[in-house]
Amino acid sequence: MRIIDKSVNEEKDFGDIGLDDIFKYDDRIFMKVSHSCDNEPNAYDFTKGRLTNISDDTKVKYVPSELILHERGWDCRTEQVDIG
C-alpha cells in the first residue's frame, strides 16, 4: 500500500471524528473503525497493520481523505474511473 499525505491536519478529540475517518497520532496513520470506548479495538493502525484502542479524549490530527481500492496490476497513470 502506498499512502501519500498532502493534507493540512486539524486537531480534534478522537471521540469527535466520524466512523471511517482517517487521522494521525504519534506519527502513524489510522482509521476509526468503531465508536467503542470500552477497551475494545476502535481504530486500525495502517502503519502497524493492526487494530488498536484509542480513548475518546485523545487529541488526534484529522486527515481529510479518500480511500481508493483497486485490484493488483491497475495502473493509476493510465486508467481513470469516475463513479459519480
Backbone hydrogen bonds, N-H to C=O, Kabsch-Sander energy under -0.5 kcal/mol:
donor,donor_aa,acceptor,acceptor_aa,energy
3,I,1,M,-0.5
6,K,4,I,-0.7
9,N,7,S,-0.6
10,E,62,Y,-1.5
12,K,60,V,-2.7
14,F,58,T,-2.4
15,G,56,D,-2.7
16,D,13,D,-1.7
17,I,13,D,-0.5
17,I,14,F,-1.3
20,D,32,K,-2.8
21,D,18,G,-2.0
22,I,63,V,-0.6
23,F,30,F,-2.1
24,K,61,K,-2.6
25,Y,28,R,-2.0
28,R,25,Y,-1.4
30,F,23,F,-3.1
31,M,44,Y,-1.7
32,K,21,D,-2.5
33,V,42,N,-1.9
34,S,42,N,-1.3
42,N,52,T,-2.5
43,A,52,T,-1.8
44,Y,31,M,-2.9
45,D,43,A,-0.5
45,D,50,R,-3.2
46,F,29,I,-2.1
46,F,44,Y,-0.9
47,T,29,I,-0.9
49,G,45,D,-1.9
50,R,45,D,-1.3
52,T,43,A,-2.8
58,T,55,S,-1.8
60,V,12,K,-3.2
61,K,24,K,-2.8
62,Y,10,E,-3.0
62,Y,60,V,-0.8
63,V,22,I,-2.7
68,I,66,E,-0.6
69,L,67,L,-0.5
74,W,71,E,-1.6
76,C,74,W,-0.6
78,T,75,D,-1.7
79,E,75,D,-1.6
83,I,81,V,-0.6
